Amino acid sequence: LYREELNLTSPAAPLPLRPEASWLQFHLGISRDGLYPRSSPTVNRLLRDMQDFTTISADYSQDEKALLGACDCSQIVKPSGVHLKLVLRFQDFGKAMFKPMRQKREEETPEDFFYFVDFQRHNAEIAAFHLDRILDFRRVPPTVGRLINVTKEILEVTKNEILQSVFFVSPASNVCFFAKCPYMCKTEYAVCGNPHLLEGSLSAFLPSLNLAPRLSIPNPWIRSYSFDGKEE
């Protein structure tokens, strides 16, 4: 099933699917009690691999690509959120969701900010994983921080022409890119390396729905309200 999902059925596949790969062992350890067992050595190995493994491809996430480049933010907020995300694949065929750093850690959200343009903390994803692990819920996918070379590990390995087209060099000679478009689809909302390195969070993917069918249960506390205060 994994070979079919990853298109590895061709005899020309350059690398075998290793059963001992950390991301595959992570998938095999998922149960109704949690995404991983207590004291799982696989999780620590997976975190190290996501930090160290070579990136072989980069692309927009599926929900962003489903928008077909339409810059209608009313259709974008719910499926894609407000944070630029990329899917990075590694040399062992594992993949992770990359959320780049937009603000410095010491920056605070101004009181008058409209909530849809609130600060986007990449390290909140990392903190959520560790807090969930400490509380023994084990419901948040393993997440780790990593410095990404946006030129070598995104621009030079992506086959998505739209993603290639949104890269530019800023007046400060930093390599930048922006979304086209999840929520804020202008160069003003670009993320930039320094000049090539960009910090971000990497969250491990769960098995695809083709391999592991499951139910999606909406958060009962999240409701949509119109601006007149009425619940929609």
C-alpha positions in Angstrom: 0.0 0.0 0.0 2.8 2.4 0.9 4.6 1.6 -2.4 1.4 2.4 -4.4 0.8 5.6 -2.4 4.4 6.8 -3.0 4.5 5.6 -6.7 7.2 3.1 -5.9 5.8 0.3 -7.9 8.0 1.2 -10.9 11.2 -0.9 -11.2 13.0 2.4 -11.8 12.3 3.7 -8.3 15.7 5.0 -7.1 15.4 4.0 -3.4 13.6 1.2 -1.6 11.0 1.8 1.0 12.8 0.9 4.2 10.5 -0.8 6.8 12.8 0.5 9.6 12.3 4.2 8.5 11.3 6.3 11.5 8.2 7.8 9.8 6.9 4.4 8.8 7.5 3.1 12.4 5.7 6.1 13.7 2.7 5.3 11.4 2.7 1.7 12.6 2.6 2.8 16.3 -0.6 4.8 16.0 -3.4 3.4 18.0 -6.8 4.5 19.4 -4.9 5.5 22.6 -2.5 8.0 21.0 -0.4 8.8 18.0 2.6 7.0 19.7 3.2 4.8 22.7 4.6 6.3 25.9 8.4 6.4 25.9 8.4 5.6 22.2 12.0 5.6 20.9 10.6 6.1 17.4 9.4 9.6 18.2 12.9 10.8 19.2 14.4 9.2 16.1 11.7 10.8 13.9 12.4 14.2 15.4 16.2 13.8 14.7 15.5 12.6 11.2 13.2 15.6 10.4 16.0 17.9 11.5 18.8 16.2 9.6 17.5 14.4 6.5 18.0 15.9 3.0 14.9 17.6 1.5 14.2 16.1 -2.0 11.0 18.0 -2.9 8.9 20.9 -1.7 5.3 21.8 -2.6 2.3 23.7 -1.4 -0.1 21.7 0.9 -3.1 20.0 -0.7 -5.7 22.4 0.6 -3.8 25.4 -0.7 -3.4 23.8 -4.1 -7.1 23.0 -4.2 -7.7 26.8 -4.3 -6.2 26.9 -7.8 -4.6 30.3 -7.0 -7.9 32.0 -6.4 -7.3 34.9 -4.1 -10.8 34.9 -2.5 -9.9 34.9 1.2 -13.4 34.0 2.2 -12.8 30.5 0.7 -9.3 30.2 2.1 -9.4 30.9 5.9 -11.1 27.7 6.9 -9.4 25.1 4.8 -5.9 26.6 4.9 -5.8 28.8 8.0 -3.8 31.9 7.9 -0.3 30.5 7.8 1.8 29.8 4.8 2.6 26.1 4.8 4.8 23.9 2.6 5.1 20.1 2.3 8.7 18.9 2.4 9.7 15.4 1.4 12.9 13.7 2.6 15.4 11.3 1.3 13.6 8.3 3.0 10.2 9.3 1.4 8.9 10.7 4.7 7.3 14.1 4.6 6.5 16.9 7.0 4.6 20.2 7.1 6.9 23.2 7.2 5.6 26.4 8.8 8.2 29.2 8.5 9.0 31.8 11.1 7.3 35.2 10.4 8.0 37.1 13.6 10.9 37.2 16.0 10.3 35.3 19.3 10.3 38.5 21.4 7.7 40.3 19.3 4.3 40.9 20.9 0.9 41.2 19.2 -0.3 44.8 19.3 -3.6 45.3 21.1 -5.4 46.7 18.0 -4.6 43.9 15.6 -7.5 42.4 13.8 -7.5 38.7 14.8 -7.3 37.4 11.2 -3.8 39.0 10.9 -2.6 38.0 14.3 1.1 37.0 14.7 1.8 33.5 13.3 4.0 31.7 15.7 5.8 28.7 14.1 7.2 27.8 17.6 3.6 27.4 18.9 3.5 24.2 16.9 6.6 22.9 18.7 5.3 24.0 22.1 1.9 22.3 21.4 3.7 19.0 20.7 5.8 19.1 23.9 2.9 20.2 26.1 0.7 17.4 24.7 3.5 14.9 25.3 4.0 16.1 28.9 0.3 15.9 29.6 0.3 12.4 28.1 -2.4 13.0 25.6 -0.2 12.1 22.7 -2.6 13.5 20.1 -0.3 16.1 18.5 2.0 14.9 15.7 5.8 15.0 16.4 7.0 18.5 15.7 10.5 19.9 15.7 12.3 23.1 14.7 14.8 23.3 11.8 16.8 25.9 9.8 15.9 25.5 6.2 18.0 26.8 3.3 15.1 28.2 1.2 17.2 28.3 -1.9 18.6 24.8 -1.8 15.9 23.0 0.1 12.8 24.6 -1.4 13.4 26.5 -4.6 15.9 24.2 -6.2 13.9 21.0 -5.4 10.4 22.0 -6.1 8.7 21.1 -9.3 5.7 23.4 -8.7 6.1 26.3 -11.1 3.8 28.5 -9.1 6.0 28.0 -6.0 9.1 28.8 -8.1 7.5 32.0 -9.4 6.9 33.5 -5.9 10.6 33.6 -5.0 12.4 36.9 -5.1 15.5 38.7 -3.6 14.6 41.5 -1.2 16.4 44.9 -1.2 18.3 43.5 1.8 19.6 40.7 -0.5 17.6 38.0 1.4 15.8 35.2 -0.5 12.0 35.5 0.1 8.9 33.8 -1.1 5.1 34.2 -0.4 1.9 32.3 -0.8 -0.2 32.3 -3.9 -2.3 32.2 -2.1 -3.6 30.9 1.2 -4.7 34.1 3.1 -2.4 36.9 2.5 -1.3 36.7 -1.1 1.0 39.6 -1.7 4.7 40.2 -1.6 4.2 42.3 1.6 3.5 39.1 3.4 6.5 37.2 2.2 8.8 35.2 4.5 12.5 35.7 4.0 15.7 33.9 4.8 18.9 35.5 6.2 20.0 35.5 3.5 19.0 31.9 2.7 18.4 30.3 6.1 14.9 30.4 7.5 13.8 28.9 10.8 10.5 27.0 10.9 8.6 24.1 12.4 8.3 20.7 10.8 5.3 18.5 11.8 5.2 14.8 10.8 2.5 13.7 8.5 -0.1 11.1 9.5 -0.8 8.3 7.1 -2.8 9.4 4.0 -6.6 8.7 4.0 -6.0 6.1 1.3 -3.9 4.1 3.8 -5.7 4.9 7.0 -9.3 6.0 6.6 -10.6 8.0 9.6 -13.2 10.4 10.7 -12.7 14.2 11.0 -14.5 15.6 14.0 -14.9 19.4 14.1 -13.9 21.2 17.2 -17.2 21.8 19.1 -15.8 25.1 20.6 -15.2 26.7 17.2 -18.2 28.6 15.9 -18.6 31.1 13.1 -20.2 34.4 13.9 -21.2 37.2 11.6 -20.2 40.8 12.4 -23.7 41.5 13.9 -23.0 39.0 16.6 -25.3 36.3 15.3 -24.2 32.7 15.2 -24.0 31.3 11.6 
